[in-house]
């Protein structure tokens, strides 16, 4: 019993140390800091100033800021998941860090937990700053049901982090990961309504967006923020779950700490 408790404490200490180290590494990346923490808040200030947050019929009685905050949250998740995570993982592989970790007591599970927690902290900080500014400046409407919104956020985050790990494990370099991530990211955020309210986009764009992984995330986050039950968007929830399963399958096909790198 004592040995088990000692082992758990050692695992916890290593995981905490890894998480802190990973957070410092992510915090040194200008792209992550700008697109996850700064840009969404700047956008809400710009468009909130232009359009205000008065209720509009086209948004179901919500304001521009009310519908933009959950959409920008989806953009934060996609940015970290499709660019920051794969670039970071590919960089660790490229520099041989994963190979060196493979001969230490650190397990794949510990490193995976550290990476997921770090990505969660980054996206949550970005969302918290966005929500705080929107609330203080534009009187952002709070969701009537907080737990569905939290659940949707967590599942969506895990889905895009899983995709990011898969890209990072399989792409040959950090440069390749950045290029592929950006090629996937930018069309997605503009076509799915993550960058601007989807009500302003033409129907043809909506038809294309239905095939993109970010589309159900935007749908669920906006719906949950508006206070709707998850059952009202069962298809979108299945879509996010499918993205999560695909990301896990892609990631699981290659160990995070392979015997040889």
C-alpha positions in Angstrom: 0.0 0.0 0.0 2.8 2.4 1.0 4.7 1.5 -2.3 1.6 2.3 -4.3 1.1 5.6 -2.6 4.8 6.5 -3.1 4.5 5.6 -6.8 1.4 7.8 -7.2 3.1 10.7 -5.6 6.1 10.3 -7.8 3.9 10.1 -10.9 2.0 13.3 -9.8 5.2 15.2 -9.2 6.6 14.2 -12.6 3.4 15.1 -14.3 3.2 18.4 -12.6 6.8 19.2 -13.4 6.2 18.2 -17.1 3.1 20.3 -17.3 4.9 23.4 -15.9 7.7 22.9 -18.4 5.3 22.4 -21.3 3.4 25.6 -20.3 6.6 27.6 -20.3 7.5 26.3 -23.8 4.1 27.1 -25.2 4.2 30.5 -23.6 7.4 31.3 -25.5 5.6 30.8 -28.9 4.4 34.2 -30.2 1.8 32.5 -32.5 0.1 30.7 -29.6 0.0 33.8 -27.4 -1.3 36.1 -30.2 -3.9 33.8 -31.7 -5.1 32.2 -28.5 -5.0 35.1 -26.0 -4.8 38.4 -27.9 -6.6 38.2 -31.3 -10.0 37.0 -30.1 -10.2 39.8 -27.5 -9.1 42.3 -30.1 -11.8 41.1 -32.5 -14.5 41.3 -29.9 -13.5 44.9 -29.1 -13.5 45.8 -32.8 -16.8 44.2 -33.8 -18.4 45.0 -30.5 -17.6 48.7 -31.1 -18.9 48.5 -34.7 -22.1 46.5 -34.1 -22.8 46.8 -30.4 -24.6 44.0 -28.6 -28.2 45.0 -29.0 -30.6 42.0 -29.5 -31.1 41.2 -33.2 -33.8 39.1 -34.8 -31.3 37.4 -37.1 -29.5 36.1 -34.0 -32.6 34.8 -32.3 -32.8 37.8 -30.0 -29.1 37.8 -29.1 -26.6 40.4 -29.8 -23.5 40.3 -32.0 -21.2 39.9 -29.1 -23.4 37.2 -27.6 -23.0 35.0 -30.7 -19.4 36.0 -31.4 -18.0 34.9 -28.0 -18.8 31.2 -28.4 -17.7 31.3 -32.0 -14.4 32.9 -31.1 -14.0 30.3 -28.4 -14.2 27.7 -31.2 -11.6 29.6 -33.1 -9.3 29.5 -30.0 -9.8 25.7 -29.8 -9.1 25.2 -33.5 -6.0 27.4 -33.4 -4.4 25.6 -30.5 -5.5 22.2 -31.7 -4.6 22.5 -35.3 -1.5 24.7 -35.1 0.0 25.1 -31.7 -0.2 21.5 -30.5 1.0 19.8 -33.7 3.9 22.3 -34.1 4.9 21.7 -30.5 4.8 17.9 -30.8 6.6 17.8 -34.1 9.2 20.2 -32.7 9.8 17.8 -29.8 10.2 14.9 -32.2 12.4 16.9 -34.6 14.8 17.9 -31.8 15.0 14.4 -30.4 13.4 15.4 -27.1 10.9 12.6 -27.2 13.6 10.1 -27.9 15.5 11.2 -24.9 12.4 11.1 -22.7 11.8 7.5 -23.8 14.8 6.4 -21.8 13.7 8.2 -18.6 11.1 7.1 -16.1 8.6 9.4 -17.8 5.7 7.4 -19.4 3.7 8.3 -22.5 0.7 8.8 -20.3 2.4 11.3 -18.1 3.6 13.3 -21.2 0.2 13.1 -22.8 -1.6 14.3 -19.6 0.9 17.2 -19.4 0.3 18.2 -23.0 -3.5 18.0 -22.7 -3.6 20.0 -19.4 -1.3 22.7 -20.9 -3.4 23.0 -24.0 -6.6 23.2 -21.8 -5.0 25.9 -19.7 -4.0 28.0 -22.7 -7.4 27.8 -24.4 -9.2 28.4 -21.1 -7.1 31.5 -20.4 -7.9 32.8 -23.9 -11.6 32.1 -23.5 -11.7 33.7 -19.9 -10.0 36.9 -21.2 -12.5 37.0 -24.1 -15.5 36.5 -21.8 -14.3 39.0 -19.2 -13.8 41.8 -21.7 -17.1 41.0 -23.5 -18.9 41.0 -20.2 -17.4 44.2 -18.8 -17.5 46.2 -22.0 -20.6 44.9 -23.9 -22.7 43.2 -21.1 -22.3 39.8 -22.6 -25.2 37.5 -21.9 -24.4 34.5 -19.6 -25.6 31.0 -20.6 -28.8 30.0 -18.8 -27.3 26.5 -18.3 -23.7 26.5 -17.5 -22.9 22.8 -17.4 -24.0 22.0 -21.0 -21.7 24.8 -22.1 -18.8 23.4 -20.0 -19.4 19.9 -21.4 -19.4 21.1 -25.0 -16.3 23.1 -24.4 -14.4 20.2 -22.9 -15.4 17.6 -25.5 -14.7 20.1 -28.4 -11.3 20.9 -26.9 -10.4 17.2 -26.5 -11.5 16.6 -30.1 -9.2 19.2 -31.6 -6.3 18.4 -29.3 -6.5 14.8 -30.4 -6.4 16.0 -34.0 -3.4 18.1 -33.2 -1.5 15.2 -31.5 -2.2 13.1 -34.6 -0.8 15.7 -36.9 2.2 16.3 -34.7 3.0 12.6 -34.4 2.8 12.0 -38.2 4.1 15.1 -39.9 7.9 15.1 -40.4 8.8 18.5 -39.0 7.5 21.5 -37.1 7.5 23.5 -40.3 5.4 20.9 -42.1 3.0 20.9 -39.1 2.7 24.6 -39.2 2.0 24.7 -42.9 -0.6 21.9 -42.8 -2.2 23.3 -39.6 -2.7 26.7 -41.2 -4.0 25.3 -44.4 -6.6 23.4 -42.4 -7.3 26.2 -39.9 -8.0 29.3 -42.0 -10.6 28.0 -44.4 -12.3 26.4 -41.4 -12.6 29.4 -39.3 -13.9 31.6 -42.1 -16.4 29.0 -43.6 -17.9 27.7 -40.3 -18.8 31.0 -38.7 -16.0 31.0 -36.2 -14.5 34.3 -37.5 -17.8 36.0 -38.2 -21.5 35.2 -37.5 -22.6 32.4 -39.8 -25.9 34.3 -40.4 -23.9 36.7 -42.6 -22.5 33.9 -44.8 -24.2 32.7 -48.0 -26.0 29.4 -48.1 -23.4 27.8 -50.4 -20.8 28.4 -47.7 -23.0 26.7 -45.1 -23.2 23.7 -47.4 -19.4 23.5 -47.6 -19.0 24.1 -43.9 -21.1 21.1 -43.0 -18.2 18.8 -44.0 -15.6 20.6 -41.8 -14.7 19.4 -38.3 -15.1 22.9 -36.8 -18.7 23.4 -37.9 -20.4 21.2 -35.2 -18.1 22.8 -32.6 -19.4 26.3 -33.5 -23.0 25.0 -33.6 -22.7 23.4 -30.2 -20.9 26.3 -28.5 -23.3 28.8 -29.8 -26.3 26.7 -28.9 -25.1 25.9 -25.4 -24.2 29.6 -24.8 -27.7 30.5 -25.8 -29.1 28.1 -23.2 -30.3 25.4 -25.5 -30.3 21.7 -24.4 -27.7 19.4 -26.0 -30.6 17.2 -27.3 -31.5 20.0 -29.6 -28.2 19.5 -31.5 -27.7 15.8 -31.3 -26.3 15.6 -34.8 -23.7 18.3 -34.0 -22.7 16.5 -30.8 -22.2 13.3 -32.8 -20.1 15.2 -35.2 -17.8 16.5 -32.5 -17.6 13.0 -31.0 -16.6 11.6 -34.4 -13.8 14.2 -34.7 -12.6 13.1 -31.2 -12.6 9.4 -32.2 -10.8 10.2 -35.4 -8.2 12.2 -33.6 -7.6 9.5 -31.0 -7.3 6.9 -33.7 -4.8 9.0 -35.6 -2.8 9.6 -32.5 -3.0 6.1 -31.2 -1.5 4.8 -34.4 1.8 6.2 -33.3 3.2 6.2 -29.7 3.9 9.6 -28.2 7.2 8.2 -26.9 8.3 5.7 -29.6 11.2 3.4 -28.9 13.1 5.1 -31.7 12.6 8.5 -33.2 
